[in-house]
Amino acid sequence: MQSIQAIELSRLVIHGVSNLSDEPEISDKEEILSEGLRHFFEEHIRNCIKSASSRMAKFNDASVTVSSCAKKLVEQPESFVEQCKVIGLWFAHQMEKSAQVQTFLAIGQFMDLDTDSRYLALLKMDPIKAYVKRPDSQQSFEQISILPDPSRALSRYAIVRPYADEARYDVIYRNQPASRDEDTDTSAMWLEAFLESVDVPSPRQMTQLVVNETEKWIAGNQEDIEEQTAAQLRTAVRTMAQTEELDVEAIAEQVLANEDQREQYIGRLLDKGLTETTFNPDRDWAERASRKTTYVCDDGVSISGPSDAIDDVVQMMPKTPDRKTRLVIETRKFQQK
């Protein structure tokens, strides 16, 4: 799913949910996909798929609501609206437990044009306040709520396929809290309650963990290991991370002659969350992590850093009509020097 390049959105339903209303606004018909609306949601879906902050999850089993509806859509495409109603009502039920007041759930069915495989996109679209001037209004400006445009990364979304027992994951998702003090029920609502899924480490996460924790282990044991050994371990990890298979036990056996050090090294990786000592690494990330990326902008302004870190925080948007390029930077830590 993360390798999807070209997509085509074929169907779309949008539900409105407000904890201030007695009933959710569950749509009973599909949206008419004009060229503009199709492009708007296709851009959102593409951004979700390629987002460096997306994670992987596995449905608890085949019977959970979203997976069951996705399976029925594969078998009975004509039941799209009906299945979207089920998903919408299930989402509204979970929203009752959260502290959030209002949101929209857009459910889109799209095709991977390279494989002809079909997927569901579940986009939680929190409305944004905007002000417009009404010619016939007594007030100068009127407040309205609009859907976030594709230049704004969605805090919560899911790209799903039906549960498959042999598959490592069924869902690509993001579950970013709206604020640091978001309540526990709201934070747990998306993945645990609505999607009924559990997080599984992605190849990128495991590759990052091995590379980063290897550096930390070397730094913490610099008095006990020789510089040559440290350099060999660092090089072996970064080199194997760019191959088809990363085997940390084989690396430790080859580089660390001391058995206690081998056990300590492998133990640290497992303690930090590594679930498999042999896995297929994210070769693209490993290759970028070994390089540096610099964006040079107008008037001598530049943005620079390790390529993997730049990809995580900088998003390049499509050119505007006047041929300008917008860079969107998302970061929790910020300092002006």
Secondary structure by P-SEA (a helix, b strand, c coil): cccccbbbbccbbbbbbbccccccccccccccccaaaaaaaaaaaaaaaaccccbbbbccccccaaaaaaaaaaacccaaaaaaaaaaaaaaaaaaacccccbbbbbbbbbcccccbbbbbbbbbbbbbbbbbbcccccccccccccccccccccbbbbcccccccccccccccccccccccccccccccccccccbbbbbcaaaaaaaaaaaaaaaaaaccccccaaaaaaaaaaaaaaaacccccaaaaaaaccccaaaaaaaaaaaaaacccccccccaaaaaaaaabbbbbbccccccccccaaaaaaccccccccccbbbbbbbbbcccccc
